[in-house]
Amino acid sequence: MSNKYILYVNSQCPFCDKAVKLLKEKDKNFGVLDLKTRPAVLNELKEIYEWTTVPMIFKRTDDKTIKFIGGYSDLAERLEGH
């Protein structure tokens, strides 16, 4: 089964850790890619999505489309309804 959520993170980011914890608590299937050693990828994602912070969270839909969700707060709102 492919990952439903994809997280681009920095290994020293507290909100990245919170996103991983939340997905585990909600028993969601996800993958994590650490961008700390890949600044070119991070810069490209920032430019494409006009998003300057990590985590950058994406969700794979049933039709295999990948949609950008946002950061931790956006994920929490989506999963917890806040």
N, C-alpha and C positions, 0 to 999 in steps of 0.2 A: 504494500500500500504506500502510495507516495505521500509526502508530507502535506498536510492541509494548510499549515502556516509555515512561513519562511521568515526567520528573523535575521537581519543583518545587525550585528552588535559590535561593541568594543568590550573586550574582556574586563575592563575596569569601570564599567558603567553601572551604577546602582539601578537605573530604570531598566536596563537590559536584564539584570538579574531578576527584577520584579516581574518582567514580562515572561521570562522562562518559568518562574515559580507559579504564576497565574495559569499558564497553559498546562503545567503539570497538575495543578489542583483541579482544573476543569477537565482533565484527562483528554487533552487535545493532542493530535498527532502533529509534530512540528520538527523543523530542522533549524540549526543555528549555524551561521557563518560569521566568524570573527574577522572584522575588517581592520583590526589594529595593525596588522602587517600588510595590509592591502590598501594603502591610501589612494591609489589611482582608481580602484573600484569604488571606494567611498566617495571620492570627488565626482565621479561619473553619476552615481546614484543621486547625490545632492543636486546636481545640475538637472538631471532628467525630471526628478520629482519635486524640485524646489523645496527640499526638506533639508535642514541643516544639522539635525541632531540624530543620535541613535538612542534607542533602537529604531530601525526602519522595518516595519512589519507588513508582510504581504500575505494574502490568503488565496489559495487555489480553489476556484469554484468547481461545481460539479461538471461544467462543460470544459474544464481544464484551463480556463482563463485565469490569469494571475492579476489580482487587484491589490493596489496599494491601500493599506488601512491607515497608516500613520505611525504614531509612537505608542508608548505604554498607555497613556491616558485614553487614547482612541480604542486600543484593544480592551482595556478594562470596561469602558463604556459599552462596547459591543458585547462582551461576554457576561457582564454583570448587570447591564441595564441602568447604569448610573448616568 
